[in-house]
């Protein structure tokens, strides 16, 4: 049981070290210089698009509540 545990620990350490070495290889070579926007801006943009599309699609229904 002790040998299995130490073997598992060594295997985990080997995987962890290989992940640290490949951190800079996350994106393709041609995309490394491209600056990606933060995820929160994508969420805000998606919410704005949903609201605008719903306003256009349900325009008559929404404005009928104000009459």
C-alpha positions as CSV (number, residue, x, y, z in Angstrom):
1,X,0.0,0.0,0.0
2,X,2.9,2.4,0.7
3,X,4.5,1.6,-2.6
4,X,1.3,2.4,-4.4
5,X,1.0,5.7,-2.6
6,X,4.5,6.8,-3.4
7,X,4.2,5.6,-7.0
8,X,1.0,7.7,-7.3
9,X,2.7,10.7,-5.7
10,X,5.6,10.4,-8.2
11,X,3.2,10.1,-11.1
12,X,1.3,13.2,-9.9
13,X,4.6,15.1,-9.5
14,X,5.6,14.1,-13.0
15,X,2.3,15.3,-14.5
16,X,2.5,18.6,-12.5
17,X,6.1,19.3,-13.8
18,X,5.1,18.6,-17.4
19,X,2.1,21.0,-17.1
20,X,4.5,23.7,-15.8
21,X,6.7,23.2,-18.8
22,X,3.9,23.4,-21.3
23,X,2.2,26.6,-19.8
24,X,3.6,28.8,-22.5
25,X,2.4,26.5,-25.3
26,X,-1.3,27.1,-24.5
27,X,-2.1,28.9,-27.8
28,X,-1.1,28.3,-31.3
29,X,2.0,30.1,-32.6
30,X,0.2,32.6,-34.8
31,X,-2.3,33.5,-32.0
32,X,0.3,34.3,-29.2
33,X,0.5,38.0,-30.0
34,X,-3.3,38.4,-30.2
35,X,-4.8,40.1,-27.1
36,X,-8.1,38.5,-26.1
37,X,-10.7,40.5,-24.2
38,X,-11.6,39.5,-20.7
39,X,-14.5,37.2,-20.2
40,X,-16.6,39.8,-18.3
41,X,-16.8,41.9,-21.4
42,X,-18.1,39.0,-23.4
43,X,-20.8,38.4,-20.8
44,X,-21.8,42.1,-20.8
45,X,-21.9,42.1,-24.6
46,X,-24.0,38.9,-24.7
47,X,-26.5,40.5,-22.2
48,X,-26.8,43.7,-24.2
49,X,-27.3,41.7,-27.5
50,X,-30.1,39.6,-25.8
51,X,-31.8,42.8,-24.5
52,X,-31.6,44.6,-27.9
53,X,-32.9,41.6,-29.8
54,X,-35.8,41.1,-27.4
55,X,-36.7,44.8,-27.6
56,X,-36.8,44.6,-31.4
57,X,-38.7,41.3,-31.4
58,X,-41.3,42.2,-28.7
59,X,-41.5,46.0,-29.4
60,X,-45.3,46.1,-29.8
61,X,-46.0,44.0,-26.7
62,X,-43.7,46.1,-24.6
63,X,-45.0,49.4,-25.8
64,X,-48.6,48.2,-25.3
65,X,-48.1,48.1,-21.6
66,X,-47.3,51.9,-21.5
67,X,-50.5,52.9,-23.3
